[in-house]
Amino acid sequence: SQQGEEDPQALSIQEGENATMNCSYKTSINNLQWYRQNSGRGLVHLILIRSNEREKHSGRLRVTLDTSKKSSSLLITASRAADTASYFCATLPSGTYKYIFGTGTRLKVLA
Amino acid sequence: ETGVTQSPTHLIKTRGQQVTLRCSSQSGHNTVSWYQQALGQGPQFIFQYYREEENGRGNFPPRFSGLQFPNYSSELNVNALELDDSALYLCAGHRGQSNTEAFFGQGTRLTVV
């Protein structure tokens, strides 16, 4: 079963705009990670945020975590055509060892 | 560069055959996990190995098996291949068993015909 649900399923924006993707999950977690995947290739790790953290930044990426709402968001600022990819959230439920992925958001950045 | 490499990158097999996929992780990744990703879906957890022993399995039948070796390499074996086994298979290396980043390889695209 899917723990994480990304929203929206697909997003199309112009280069330079910001892109926001959301992830909701069902159970308490140890951490949540965001990954990028280009054209069915491997997953590239973007950011890990632990359950006791509320916000993290990495370059043009900003991730927030709201454990009370069981949700996270990924913001990509000043998007580029190279950001075109699928983005997945993966949660590590408390007391478990396996990451559970959502179905992803397909982001298309138009030049 | 994740430090995790998988081979082969692409593979075509016939239904009923057996396949072995390989993963090589960097030093310190004492945990390896395998995932199956069907087209248009998120990755699904197959199993995890920690210090050469399986310590967790997802909802996959016993014909999916694995091995982890002391040199941080591992294998995923699938027997009696079925058409639905066609997918991208991803290997991830971790430091420790949980609460750490998982670093993924580029995957092996398996097609069963």
Backbone of each chain as ProteinMPNN parsed JSONL, in Angstrom:
{"seq_chain_A": "SQQGEEDPQALSIQEGENATMNCSYKTSINNLQWYRQNSGRGLVHLILIRSNEREKHSGRLRVTLDTSKKSSSLLITASRAADTASYFCATLPSGTYKYIFGTGTRLKVLA", "coords_chain_A": {"N_chain_A": [[0.857, -1.187, 0.0], [0.374, 2.321, -0.529], [2.1, 4.685, 1.28], [2.874, 7.352, 1.116], [1.415, 10.08, -0.552], [1.686, 11.954, -3.315], [1.081, 15.28, -4.39], [0.573, 17.85, -6.717], [-0.276, 15.295, -9.194], [0.85, 15.85, -11.614], [2.685, 18.603, -12.92], [3.125, 21.611, -14.573], [5.222, 24.206, -15.435], [6.607, 27.491, -16.091], [9.993, 28.264, -16.902], [11.93, 29.669, -14.316], [9.839, 30.15, -12.62], [8.391, 29.189, -9.422], [8.111, 25.901, -8.045], [5.879, 23.857, -6.335], [5.44, 20.963, -4.475], [3.501, 18.508, -2.83], [3.271, 16.177, -0.123], [1.528, 13.641, 1.452], [1.071, 11.522, 4.277], [0.429, 8.511, 6.218], [1.056, 7.286, 8.712], [2.957, 7.611, 11.82], [6.312, 8.786, 11.546], [9.903, 8.231, 11.162], [11.61, 9.638, 9.498], [11.502, 11.631, 6.509], [12.06, 11.588, 3.083], [12.992, 13.233, 0.07], [13.139, 12.561, -3.369], [14.5, 12.723, -6.696], [13.76, 11.709, -10.005], [14.853, 10.99, -13.166], [13.429, 10.298, -16.212], [12.761, 7.48, -15.722], [15.151, 6.54, -14.707], [17.699, 6.02, -12.151], [17.112, 6.92, -8.674], [17.655, 10.092, -7.328], [18.926, 11.394, -4.427], [17.544, 14.071, -2.625], [16.78, 15.626, -0.251], [16.757, 14.884, 3.227], [14.55, 14.91, 5.903], [14.087, 14.932, 9.306], [11.846, 13.631, 11.829], [11.727, 15.391, 13.946], [12.304, 17.816, 12.901], [11.416, 20.849, 11.203], [11.823, 22.333, 8.95], [13.951, 22.4, 6.109], [16.724, 23.391, 4.105], [18.265, 23.313, 0.906], [20.291, 24.564, -1.309], [18.397, 25.558, -4.017], [16.22, 24.308, -3.029], [13.562, 23.791, -0.751], [12.282, 22.233, 2.019], [9.495, 21.375, 3.946], [8.061, 20.055, 6.933], [5.236, 18.86, 8.484], [4.289, 17.305, 11.115], [1.98, 17.058, 12.559], [-0.037, 17.316, 10.745], [0.686, 15.333, 9.122], [2.165, 15.74, 6.723], [4.216, 16.967, 4.028], [6.122, 19.367, 2.202], [7.721, 20.189, -0.869], [9.602, 22.698, -2.168], [10.743, 24.14, -5.074], [12.705, 26.673, -6.056], [12.96, 29.295, -8.511], [12.871, 27.751, -10.983], [14.378, 25.522, -13.388], [14.849, 24.287, -16.747], [16.212, 21.917, -16.532], [15.268, 20.862, -14.194], [13.136, 19.351, -14.799], [11.504, 16.408, -14.18], [10.509, 13.447, -12.339], [9.278, 13.591, -9.042], [9.622, 12.175, -5.888], [8.308, 11.42, -2.671], [9.501, 9.76, 0.194], [8.765, 7.869, 2.95], [9.824, 6.871, 6.196], [8.357, 4.837, 8.213], [7.78, 4.911, 11.739], [9.645, 2.697, 13.765], [10.121, 0.883, 11.779], [11.946, -0.387, 8.92], [11.811, 0.013, 6.284], [11.529, 2.076, 3.469], [8.759, 3.83, 2.25], [7.315, 4.676, -0.702], [5.6, 7.29, -2.488], [3.47, 7.844, -5.369], [4.512, 9.814, -6.904], [5.256, 13.101, -8.301], [5.053, 14.488, -11.447], [7.066, 16.742, -12.854], [7.248, 19.358, -15.155], [9.262, 21.656, -16.643], [9.098, 24.427, -18.557], [11.014, 25.871, -21.091]], "CA_chain_A": [[0.0, 0.0, 0.0], [1.13, 3.547, -0.611], [2.085, 5.508, 2.481], [2.927, 8.737, 0.705], [0.639, 10.464, -1.714], [2.13, 13.26, -3.773], [0.063, 16.128, -5.002], [-0.272, 17.218, -7.73], [0.335, 14.199, -9.923], [1.633, 16.447, -12.686], [2.81, 20.051, -12.77], [3.835, 22.207, -15.699], [5.466, 25.612, -15.121], [7.6, 28.165, -16.922], [11.312, 28.443, -16.309], [12.004, 30.845, -13.455], [8.77, 30.091, -11.619], [8.58, 28.25, -8.314], [7.293, 24.683, -8.104], [5.589, 23.302, -5.014], [4.856, 19.624, -4.471], [3.094, 18.121, -1.492], [3.262, 14.742, 0.183], [0.805, 13.305, 2.675], [1.316, 10.15, 4.687], [-0.632, 8.025, 7.108], [1.478, 6.862, 10.048], [4.087, 8.377, 12.349], [7.52, 8.484, 10.787], [11.215, 8.636, 11.656], [12.063, 10.686, 8.604], [10.9, 11.705, 5.185], [13.071, 11.985, 2.108], [12.553, 13.581, -1.277], [14.012, 12.081, -4.429], [14.22, 13.087, -8.078], [14.026, 10.631, -10.951], [14.794, 11.414, -14.564], [13.13, 9.331, -17.276], [12.85, 6.085, -15.319], [16.495, 6.162, -14.255], [17.793, 5.879, -10.702], [16.616, 7.989, -7.809], [18.676, 10.995, -6.789], [18.505, 11.891, -3.122], [17.521, 15.533, -2.548], [16.803, 16.098, 1.133], [16.158, 14.089, 4.302], [14.099, 15.71, 7.038], [13.726, 14.029, 10.39], [10.531, 13.924, 12.394], [11.806, 16.511, 14.9], [12.655, 19.018, 12.143], [10.239, 21.449, 10.564], [12.167, 22.917, 7.654], [15.344, 22.272, 5.698], [17.031, 24.033, 2.83], [19.454, 22.869, 0.186], [20.323, 25.313, -2.576], [17.081, 26.098, -4.42], [15.18, 23.431, -2.486], [13.11, 24.011, 0.632], [11.354, 21.184, 2.433], [8.851, 21.545, 5.242], [7.419, 18.871, 7.482], [4.231, 19.114, 9.514], [3.931, 15.966, 11.599], [0.592, 17.065, 13.067], [-0.892, 17.124, 9.568], [1.266, 14.238, 8.353], [2.375, 16.237, 5.365], [5.476, 17.622, 3.723], [6.123, 20.031, 0.903], [9.006, 20.462, -1.512], [9.562, 23.905, -2.987], [11.895, 24.401, -5.925], [12.621, 28.068, -6.467], [13.628, 29.681, -9.762], [13.024, 26.462, -11.665], [15.118, 25.445, -14.649], [14.42, 23.171, -17.593], [16.876, 20.703, -16.028], [14.507, 20.341, -13.05], [12.095, 18.461, -15.317], [11.725, 15.063, -13.636], [9.509, 13.008, -11.366], [9.727, 13.807, -7.668], [8.982, 11.232, -4.978], [8.599, 11.444, -1.247], [9.638, 8.426, 0.783], [8.678, 7.961, 4.399], [10.286, 5.758, 7.0], [7.459, 4.749, 9.366], [8.44, 4.638, 13.011], [9.781, 1.295, 14.136], [10.324, 0.016, 10.606], [13.23, -0.277, 8.237], [11.598, 0.117, 4.846], [10.968, 3.319, 2.979], [7.543, 3.68, 1.455], [7.262, 5.757, -1.687], [4.358, 7.637, -3.149], [3.441, 7.637, -6.814], [5.323, 10.841, -7.527], [4.781, 14.268, -9.056], [5.819, 14.698, -12.691], [7.263, 18.184, -13.051], [7.772, 19.765, -16.451], [9.633, 23.064, -16.649], [9.155, 24.849, -19.958], [12.02, 26.914, -21.329]], "C_chain_A": [[0.892, 1.236, 0.0], [0.984, 4.316, 0.693], [2.024, 6.969, 2.091], [2.096, 8.97, -0.54], [1.113, 11.844, -2.123], [0.996, 13.998, -4.486], [0.748, 17.406, -5.485], [0.427, 16.029, -8.384], [1.227, 14.717, -11.043], [1.583, 17.957, -12.546], [3.64, 20.584, -13.925], [3.983, 23.694, -15.43], [6.487, 26.186, -16.101], [8.917, 28.276, -16.16], [11.337, 29.734, -15.493], [10.928, 30.872, -12.389], [9.155, 29.112, -10.508], [7.645, 27.058, -8.486], [7.119, 24.149, -6.695], [4.895, 21.958, -5.169], [4.577, 19.229, -3.034], [3.061, 16.604, -1.35], [2.488, 14.548, 1.468], [1.06, 11.836, 2.997], [0.389, 9.782, 5.834], [-0.19, 7.719, 8.526], [2.618, 7.735, 10.545], [5.377, 7.885, 11.691], [8.786, 8.862, 11.545], [11.765, 9.773, 10.808], [11.317, 10.622, 7.291], [11.982, 12.203, 4.238], [12.394, 12.342, 0.789], [13.626, 13.136, -2.262], [13.554, 12.627, -5.768], [14.573, 11.908, -8.965], [13.829, 11.152, -12.361], [14.501, 10.211, -15.45], [13.328, 7.882, -16.876], [14.249, 5.615, -14.966], [16.484, 6.031, -12.743], [17.288, 7.094, -9.966], [17.79, 8.792, -7.26], [18.161, 11.576, -5.483], [18.603, 13.412, -3.082], [17.699, 16.001, -1.112], [16.191, 15.037, 2.039], [15.762, 15.038, 5.411], [13.595, 14.751, 8.101], [12.445, 14.516, 11.054], [10.559, 15.085, 13.382], [12.237, 17.82, 14.226], [11.433, 19.55, 11.43], [10.557, 21.984, 9.171], [13.644, 22.668, 7.385], [15.511, 22.897, 4.321], [18.258, 23.368, 2.225], [19.448, 23.562, -1.169], [18.973, 25.922, -2.88], [15.916, 25.28, -3.862], [14.853, 23.815, -1.045], [12.078, 22.944, 0.937], [10.796, 21.544, 3.793], [8.203, 20.234, 5.649], [6.469, 19.286, 8.588], [3.733, 17.758, 10.002], [2.495, 15.922, 12.133], [-0.392, 16.836, 11.921], [-0.428, 15.952, 8.723], [1.438, 14.651, 6.892], [3.725, 16.921, 5.255], [5.324, 18.331, 2.388], [7.555, 20.233, 0.437], [8.814, 21.663, -2.412], [10.86, 24.005, -3.763], [11.763, 25.838, -6.418], [13.382, 28.283, -7.773], [13.91, 28.46, -10.621], [13.739, 26.6, -13.008], [14.6, 24.27, -15.455], [15.004, 21.855, -17.086], [16.189, 20.122, -14.805], [13.378, 19.425, -13.498], [12.411, 17.025, -14.928], [10.493, 14.66, -12.847], [10.101, 13.138, -9.977], [8.908, 12.904, -6.75], [9.301, 11.591, -3.535], [8.644, 10.001, -0.766], [9.646, 8.584, 2.289], [9.228, 6.695, 5.044], [9.382, 5.685, 8.227], [8.227, 4.362, 10.63], [8.483, 3.15, 13.295], [9.962, 0.347, 12.968], [11.639, 0.361, 9.927], [13.047, -0.023, 6.75], [10.968, 1.457, 4.497], [9.759, 3.024, 2.102], [7.404, 4.917, 0.582], [5.835, 6.034, -2.126], [4.476, 7.399, -4.64], [4.125, 8.756, -7.586], [4.574, 11.99, -8.16], [5.673, 14.428, -10.273], [5.869, 16.188, -12.957], [7.853, 18.42, -14.435], [8.027, 21.263, -16.406], [9.884, 23.467, -18.095], [10.124, 26.002, -20.115], [11.419, 28.127, -22.041]], "O_chain_A": [[2.027, 1.194, 0.474], [-0.13, 4.567, 1.154], [1.239, 7.739, 2.644], [2.082, 8.153, -1.461], [0.963, 12.803, -1.366], [0.102, 13.402, -5.087], [1.469, 18.013, -4.694], [1.61, 15.796, -8.137], [2.237, 14.098, -11.379], [0.58, 18.523, -12.112], [4.721, 20.074, -14.218], [2.985, 24.384, -15.219], [7.141, 25.451, -16.841], [8.939, 28.369, -14.933], [10.825, 30.765, -15.93], [11.08, 31.539, -11.367], [10.096, 28.329, -10.633], [6.535, 27.189, -9.003], [8.089, 24.006, -5.951], [3.905, 21.827, -5.89], [5.333, 19.578, -2.128], [2.854, 15.866, -2.313], [2.758, 15.215, 2.467], [1.242, 11.014, 2.099], [-0.341, 10.625, 6.356], [-0.977, 7.874, 9.46], [3.186, 8.513, 9.779], [5.502, 6.715, 11.331], [8.759, 9.699, 12.448], [12.314, 10.744, 11.328], [10.591, 9.668, 7.012], [12.726, 13.129, 4.56], [11.342, 11.799, 0.452], [14.825, 13.301, -2.038], [12.381, 12.952, -5.957], [15.548, 11.198, -8.721], [12.774, 11.687, -12.702], [15.239, 9.226, -15.438], [13.984, 7.125, -17.592], [14.505, 4.411, -14.929], [15.426, 5.941, -12.12], [17.066, 8.154, -10.551], [18.783, 8.235, -6.793], [17.088, 12.177, -5.441], [19.627, 13.98, -3.461], [18.664, 16.696, -0.796], [15.225, 14.373, 1.665], [16.557, 15.885, 5.817], [12.78, 13.87, 7.828], [12.02, 15.656, 10.866], [9.525, 15.704, 13.633], [12.504, 18.812, 14.904], [10.521, 18.795, 11.092], [9.675, 22.078, 8.317], [14.476, 22.715, 8.291], [14.593, 22.928, 3.502], [19.163, 22.925, 2.932], [18.691, 23.189, -2.065], [18.454, 26.714, -2.093], [14.758, 25.538, -4.191], [15.734, 24.119, -0.241], [11.111, 22.775, 0.195], [11.531, 21.966, 4.686], [7.845, 19.412, 4.806], [6.86, 19.986, 9.521], [2.866, 17.142, 9.382], [1.872, 14.861, 12.153], [-1.45, 16.234, 12.11], [-1.063, 15.608, 7.727], [0.933, 14.008, 5.971], [4.297, 17.386, 6.242], [4.506, 17.947, 1.552], [8.471, 20.422, 1.238], [7.971, 21.653, -3.308], [11.946, 23.96, -3.185], [10.809, 26.171, -7.121], [14.319, 27.552, -8.093], [15.063, 28.173, -10.944], [13.704, 27.645, -13.658], [13.982, 23.358, -14.905], [14.37, 20.805, -17.194], [16.494, 18.997, -14.409], [12.73, 18.789, -12.667], [13.454, 16.488, -15.299], [9.549, 15.438, -12.705], [11.274, 12.835, -9.757], [7.68, 12.869, -6.818], [10.413, 12.011, -3.215], [7.917, 9.139, -1.26], [10.442, 9.345, 2.838], [9.108, 5.597, 4.5], [9.617, 6.407, 9.196], [9.188, 3.593, 10.587], [7.502, 2.433, 13.099], [9.956, -0.871, 13.152], [12.342, 1.289, 10.326], [14.03, 0.14, 6.027], [10.016, 1.908, 5.134], [9.758, 2.077, 1.315], [7.38, 6.047, 1.069], [4.981, 5.148, -2.137], [5.455, 6.825, -5.116], [4.299, 8.652, -8.801], [3.401, 11.866, -8.512], [6.896, 14.495, -10.153], [4.852, 16.818, -13.247], [8.821, 17.775, -14.835], [7.111, 22.047, -16.158], [10.761, 22.924, -18.766], [10.069, 26.985, -19.375], [12.128, 29.094, -22.317]]}, "seq_chain_B": "ETGVTQSPTHLIKTRGQQVTLRCSSQSGHNTVSWYQQALGQGPQFIFQYYREEENGRGNFPPRFSGLQFPNYSSELNVNALELDDSALYLCAGHRGQSNTEAFFGQGTRLTVV", "coords_chain_B": {"N_chain_B": [[26.67, 11.532, -8.113], [26.186, 8.537, -6.554], [27.551, 6.462, -5.44], [26.634, 3.931, -5.665], [26.331, 1.222, -7.736], [24.758, -0.545, -10.371], [24.23, -3.608, -12.139], [23.129, -5.731, -14.844], [22.37, -2.804, -16.941], [20.197, -2.997, -18.581], [17.977, -5.673, -19.384], [16.691, -8.534, -20.96], [14.449, -11.128, -20.569], [12.988, -14.4, -20.769], [9.727, -15.551, -20.003], [9.47, -17.655, -17.168], [12.164, -18.09, -16.912], [15.195, -17.59, -14.951], [16.719, -14.888, -13.139], [19.523, -12.864, -12.253], [20.336, -9.999, -10.587], [22.692, -7.407, -9.985], [24.396, -5.461, -7.492], [26.526, -2.936, -6.385], [27.815, -1.399, -3.641], [29.074, 1.454, -1.802], [31.852, 1.585, 0.494], [30.984, 1.236, 3.883], [28.273, 1.26, 3.583], [26.4, -0.674, 5.116], [23.939, -1.711, 4.959], [21.61, -2.856, 2.625], [18.992, -2.28, 0.375], [16.383, -3.452, -1.731], [14.288, -2.491, -4.414], [11.311, -2.562, -6.37], [10.162, -1.018, -9.267], [7.422, -0.402, -11.018], [6.216, 0.685, -14.222], [5.328, 4.051, -14.199], [4.754, 4.075, -11.517], [5.513, 4.416, -7.964], [8.545, 3.307, -6.313], [8.538, 0.003, -4.915], [9.081, -1.682, -1.912], [11.183, -4.486, -1.71], [13.011, -6.232, -0.244], [15.355, -6.11, 2.542], [18.782, -6.176, 3.444], [21.009, -6.607, 6.111], [24.193, -6.578, 7.251], [24.65, -8.98, 5.883], [22.442, -10.542, 6.326], [18.985, -11.186, 5.783], [16.703, -8.818, 6.853], [14.18, -7.909, 6.65], [11.207, -7.906, 4.713], [9.187, -7.105, 1.931], [5.947, -7.241, 0.346], [6.4, -9.56, -1.413], [6.745, -12.59, -3.322], [8.356, -15.774, -2.388], [9.99, -16.462, -4.54], [11.485, -14.316, -5.118], [14.611, -13.552, -4.089], [17.598, -12.854, -2.175], [21.049, -11.867, -1.728], [23.676, -10.701, 0.347], [26.981, -9.525, 0.39], [30.236, -9.538, 2.039], [31.773, -7.523, 0.916], [30.247, -5.293, 0.416], [28.631, -5.682, -1.767], [25.716, -6.916, -3.484], [23.043, -9.182, -4.415], [20.077, -9.655, -6.321], [17.838, -12.16, -6.851], [15.568, -13.649, -9.056], [13.294, -16.115, -9.547], [11.541, -18.277, -11.88], [10.362, -16.37, -13.748], [7.802, -13.966, -14.344], [5.506, -12.233, -16.521], [4.651, -9.89, -15.284], [6.79, -9.22, -13.755], [8.323, -7.508, -15.093], [10.012, -4.543, -14.878], [11.642, -1.671, -13.338], [14.421, -2.27, -11.396], [15.677, -1.349, -8.372], [18.461, -0.684, -6.358], [19.495, 0.165, -3.108], [21.825, 1.723, -0.991], [22.628, 2.005, 2.442], [23.806, 3.653, 5.403], [23.863, 2.011, 8.328], [20.78, 0.835, 9.852], [18.43, 2.294, 9.8], [16.782, 5.496, 9.493], [18.577, 6.991, 8.039], [20.053, 8.485, 5.097], [19.128, 7.02, 1.993], [20.908, 5.771, -0.655], [20.613, 5.496, -4.036], [21.15, 3.27, -6.802], [21.402, 3.359, -10.451], [19.639, 1.581, -11.42], [18.231, -1.468, -12.816], [16.745, -2.273, -15.775], [14.374, -4.557, -16.308], [12.938, -6.659, -18.633], [10.423, -8.894, -19.257], [9.525, -11.347, -21.477]], "CA_chain_B": [[27.3, 10.213, -7.915], [25.662, 8.003, -5.297], [28.401, 5.405, -4.934], [25.949, 2.65, -5.826], [26.265, 0.864, -9.145], [23.974, -1.746, -10.637], [24.459, -4.221, -13.446], [23.294, -4.866, -16.017], [21.432, -1.675, -16.983], [19.003, -3.504, -19.25], [17.98, -7.129, -19.48], [15.456, -9.13, -21.478], [14.361, -12.538, -20.216], [11.768, -15.088, -21.17], [8.898, -16.054, -18.904], [9.904, -18.932, -16.633], [13.597, -18.103, -16.668], [15.7, -17.03, -13.707], [17.59, -13.742, -13.388], [20.291, -12.324, -11.123], [20.716, -8.595, -10.723], [23.801, -7.136, -9.08], [24.508, -4.114, -6.947], [27.76, -2.718, -5.658], [27.663, -0.176, -2.866], [30.35, 1.949, -1.309], [32.256, 1.192, 1.831], [30.19, 1.862, 4.933], [26.854, 0.957, 3.366], [26.235, -2.039, 5.602], [22.553, -2.107, 4.703], [21.186, -2.704, 1.229], [17.579, -2.545, 0.131], [16.0, -3.609, -3.132], [12.956, -2.006, -4.713], [10.781, -2.777, -7.716], [9.374, 0.123, -9.71], [6.675, -0.607, -12.253], [6.08, 1.902, -15.013], [4.352, 5.018, -13.706], [4.503, 3.886, -10.09], [6.636, 4.609, -7.076], [9.239, 2.063, -5.96], [7.961, -0.855, -3.884], [10.12, -2.365, -1.148], [11.228, -5.948, -1.859], [13.617, -6.701, 1.011], [16.541, -5.408, 3.012], [19.818, -6.989, 4.064], [21.899, -5.896, 7.026], [25.293, -7.462, 7.639], [24.535, -10.238, 5.151], [21.234, -11.29, 6.669], [17.734, -10.51, 5.454], [16.061, -8.365, 8.09], [12.861, -7.368, 6.369], [10.717, -8.229, 3.368], [7.903, -6.554, 1.538], [4.93, -8.185, -0.099], [6.88, -10.251, -2.611], [6.787, -14.036, -3.088], [9.686, -16.336, -2.107], [10.856, -16.584, -5.713], [12.399, -13.176, -5.027], [15.546, -13.789, -2.998], [18.766, -12.007, -2.296], [22.268, -12.133, -0.969], [24.57, -9.569, 0.553], [28.333, -10.027, 0.585], [31.028, -8.678, 2.932], [32.413, -6.417, 0.192], [29.189, -4.308, 0.155], [27.868, -5.989, -2.968], [24.545, -7.745, -3.216], [22.343, -9.732, -5.569], [18.647, -9.958, -6.283], [17.537, -13.29, -7.722], [14.142, -13.882, -9.272], [13.055, -17.38, -10.237], [10.252, -18.462, -12.546], [9.936, -15.025, -14.12], [6.469, -13.729, -14.88], [5.454, -11.004, -17.307], [4.482, -8.756, -14.373], [8.067, -8.879, -13.121], [8.943, -6.448, -15.9], [10.055, -3.324, -14.05], [12.97, -1.154, -12.997], [14.817, -2.765, -10.085], [16.577, -0.378, -7.768], [19.199, -1.074, -5.166], [19.848, 1.334, -2.305], [22.754, 1.487, 0.103], [22.433, 2.861, 3.609], [24.672, 3.446, 6.559], [22.986, 1.678, 9.441], [19.536, 0.174, 9.466], [17.284, 3.173, 9.589], [16.927, 6.92, 9.773], [19.685, 7.575, 7.282], [19.786, 8.613, 3.666], [19.289, 5.855, 1.132], [21.52, 6.172, -1.92], [20.153, 4.549, -5.042], [21.816, 3.079, -8.086], [20.634, 3.768, -11.634], [18.603, 0.593, -11.679], [18.265, -2.428, -13.923], [15.439, -2.385, -16.446], [14.113, -5.95, -16.67], [11.763, -6.909, -19.47], [10.106, -10.316, -19.364], [8.68, -11.527, -22.669]], "C_chain_B": [[26.888, 9.67, -6.538], [26.583, 6.968, -4.676], [27.776, 4.039, -5.012], [25.829, 2.364, -7.318], [25.535, -0.459, -9.314], [24.316, -2.284, -12.018], [23.551, -5.431, -13.617], [22.3, -3.7, -15.978], [20.115, -2.098, -17.619], [19.13, -5.016, -19.411], [16.635, -7.588, -20.027], [15.506, -10.614, -21.19], [13.021, -13.087, -20.682], [11.034, -15.577, -19.934], [9.359, -17.441, -18.484], [11.397, -19.011, -16.334], [13.917, -17.522, -15.296], [16.629, -15.871, -14.042], [18.308, -13.352, -12.103], [20.711, -10.906, -11.452], [21.749, -8.279, -9.645], [23.883, -5.664, -8.692], [25.819, -4.022, -6.188], [27.666, -1.378, -4.953], [29.003, 0.234, -2.294], [30.595, 1.493, 0.116], [31.433, 1.953, 2.877], [28.708, 1.641, 4.778], [26.609, -0.481, 3.81], [24.802, -2.542, 5.479], [22.245, -1.883, 3.232], [19.711, -3.075, 1.121], [17.351, -2.661, -1.363], [14.545, -3.178, -3.305], [12.595, -2.371, -6.155], [9.928, -1.578, -8.088], [8.724, -0.198, -11.049], [6.482, 0.733, -12.948], [4.989, 2.801, -14.447], [4.043, 4.923, -12.233], [5.717, 4.294, -9.273], [7.31, 3.285, -6.769], [8.541, 1.324, -4.825], [9.077, -1.656, -3.232], [10.031, -3.87, -1.342], [11.778, -6.57, -0.582], [14.86, -5.893, 1.323], [17.494, -6.41, 3.65], [20.7, -6.098, 4.92], [22.941, -6.898, 7.489], [25.031, -8.887, 7.158], [23.345, -11.094, 5.55], [19.995, -10.483, 6.291], [17.056, -10.091, 6.747], [14.733, -7.672, 7.818], [12.482, -7.66, 4.943], [9.381, -7.555, 3.133], [6.996, -7.652, 1.04], [5.325, -8.831, -1.431], [7.021, -11.738, -2.318], [8.206, -14.542, -2.892], [10.568, -16.502, -3.336], [11.75, -15.344, -5.908], [13.314, -13.43, -3.837], [16.785, -12.94, -3.215], [19.945, -12.516, -1.489], [22.995, -10.811, -0.782], [25.939, -10.135, 0.918], [29.149, -9.051, 1.426], [31.64, -7.466, 2.235], [31.395, -5.357, -0.25], [28.508, -4.506, -1.189], [26.693, -6.883, -2.601], [23.93, -8.209, -4.521], [20.857, -9.83, -5.272], [18.413, -11.077, -7.293], [16.023, -13.433, -7.841], [14.014, -15.156, -10.099], [11.693, -17.363, -10.924], [9.635, -17.131, -12.944], [8.539, -15.003, -14.723], [6.476, -12.394, -15.631], [5.373, -9.766, -16.406], [5.757, -8.395, -13.618], [8.82, -7.825, -13.922], [8.858, -5.132, -15.132], [11.484, -2.821, -13.987], [13.285, -1.629, -11.582], [15.928, -1.867, -9.543], [17.192, -0.941, -6.501], [19.57, 0.2, -4.418], [20.798, 0.922, -1.194], [22.5, 2.48, 1.223], [23.582, 2.632, 4.58], [23.771, 3.167, 7.748], [21.658, 1.169, 8.932], [18.393, 1.14, 9.19], [17.684, 4.611, 9.848], [18.161, 7.555, 9.142], [19.295, 7.648, 5.817], [19.978, 7.273, 2.971], [19.813, 6.347, -0.205], [21.248, 5.089, -2.96], [21.103, 4.464, -6.234], [20.903, 3.498, -9.22], [19.582, 2.74, -12.021], [18.925, -0.343, -12.829], [16.868, -2.531, -14.487], [15.282, -3.812, -16.934], [12.837, -6.032, -17.492], [11.589, -8.413, -19.598], [9.138, -10.493, -20.527], [8.176, -12.975, -22.756]], "O_chain_B": [[27.199, 10.26, -5.503], [26.421, 6.624, -3.505], [28.328, 3.075, -4.48], [25.287, 3.173, -8.071], [25.68, -1.373, -8.502], [24.645, -1.534, -12.937], [23.23, -6.097, -12.633], [21.475, -3.625, -15.068], [19.049, -1.614, -17.24], [20.225, -5.559, -19.554], [15.582, -7.1, -19.618], [16.482, -11.287, -21.522], [12.071, -12.35, -20.946], [11.652, -15.966, -18.942], [9.612, -18.302, -19.327], [11.844, -19.888, -15.596], [13.041, -17.034, -14.582], [17.258, -15.863, -15.1], [17.767, -13.493, -11.007], [21.36, -10.651, -12.467], [21.691, -8.812, -8.537], [23.501, -4.767, -9.444], [26.176, -4.93, -5.437], [27.462, -0.345, -5.59], [29.956, -0.545, -2.301], [29.685, 1.08, 0.834], [31.22, 3.16, 2.759], [27.952, 1.814, 5.735], [26.609, -1.399, 2.989], [24.499, -3.674, 5.857], [22.582, -0.842, 2.667], [19.255, -4.058, 1.704], [18.049, -2.034, -2.16], [13.69, -3.459, -2.464], [13.457, -2.473, -7.028], [9.065, -1.164, -7.314], [9.393, -0.256, -12.08], [6.579, 1.787, -12.321], [3.858, 2.361, -14.24], [3.156, 5.621, -11.742], [6.807, 4.494, -9.81], [6.697, 2.233, -6.951], [8.021, 1.939, -3.895], [9.916, -2.24, -3.918], [8.97, -4.47, -1.17], [11.091, -7.344, 0.083], [15.349, -5.112, 0.507], [17.073, -7.362, 4.307], [21.085, -4.998, 4.523], [22.607, -7.94, 8.052], [25.167, -9.856, 7.905], [23.254, -12.254, 5.148], [19.957, -9.264, 6.455], [16.855, -10.914, 7.64], [14.226, -6.933, 8.662], [13.335, -7.663, 4.056], [8.552, -7.453, 4.037], [7.236, -8.836, 1.274], [4.648, -8.655, -2.444], [7.374, -12.119, -1.202], [9.164, -13.829, -3.191], [11.78, -16.669, -3.198], [12.647, -15.335, -6.752], [12.847, -13.513, -2.701], [16.997, -12.382, -4.292], [19.844, -13.451, -0.695], [22.939, -9.924, -1.634], [26.039, -11.108, 1.666], [28.802, -7.874, 1.523], [31.988, -6.485, 2.893], [31.656, -4.606, -1.189], [27.872, -3.584, -1.699], [26.679, -7.521, -1.548], [24.251, -7.698, -5.594], [20.439, -10.054, -4.136], [18.761, -10.939, -8.466], [15.296, -13.348, -6.851], [14.552, -15.259, -11.202], [10.82, -16.558, -10.602], [8.524, -16.802, -12.529], [8.149, -15.882, -15.493], [7.336, -11.543, -15.405], [5.951, -8.725, -16.718], [5.802, -7.381, -12.922], [9.843, -7.31, -13.469], [7.772, -4.67, -14.783], [12.41, -3.447, -14.505], [12.493, -1.409, -10.666], [16.965, -1.666, -10.176], [16.526, -1.584, -5.691], [19.919, 1.205, -5.037], [20.599, -0.101, -0.539], [22.195, 3.648, 0.98], [24.23, 1.586, 4.584], [22.982, 4.031, 8.132], [21.436, 1.083, 7.724], [17.485, 0.823, 8.422], [18.77, 4.899, 10.35], [18.71, 8.53, 9.655], [18.363, 6.989, 5.356], [20.871, 6.498, 3.315], [19.227, 7.24, -0.818], [21.608, 3.926, -2.78], [21.756, 5.435, -6.615], [19.775, 3.936, -8.995], [18.727, 3.011, -12.864], [19.762, -0.058, -13.685], [15.918, -2.838, -13.768], [15.971, -4.236, -17.862], [11.788, -5.532, -17.086], [12.513, -9.119, -20.004], [8.074, -9.875, -20.565], [7.451, -13.321, -23.689]]}, "name": "protein", "num_of_chains": 2, "seq": "SQQGEEDPQALSIQEGENATMNCSYKTSINNLQWYRQNSGRGLVHLILIRSNEREKHSGRLRVTLDTSKKSSSLLITASRAADTASYFCATLPSGTYKYIFGTGTRLKVLAETGVTQSPTHLIKTRGQQVTLRCSSQSGHNTVSWYQQALGQGPQFIFQYYREEENGRGNFPPRFSGLQFPNYSSELNVNALELDDSALYLCAGHRGQSNTEAFFGQGTRLTVV"}
